[in-house]
Amino acid sequence: MADCFYGENATFEGALATAGLPYVVALKPSSGIWAPADAVHTPEEAARELRWGSPDDPGDWTPLVRRFRDGHEETGWAADLSDGP
């Protein structure tokens, strides 16, 4: 799991993909792509297209548990947007 600094680093992502390693990176909500006018253009728009019920019914989202040195854990949510929503 990496923050948005690495999420916008094509060399870093390319190296992980070439190595066949699964990865999760954050993207800035303002990141965008060229796409047809009626398609999603930003991570925020893509995320809004995904189904979410609740933490007990996460729909298209996958929980990611982050464990800290002090022993506490926090759960975040991720979705695979590599092929679009």
ABEGO torsion letter per residue (X at the ends): XBBAAAAABAAAAAAAAAAGBBBBBBBBAABBBBBBAABBABAAAAAAABBBABAABAEABBBBBBBBAAGBBBBBBBBBAAAEX
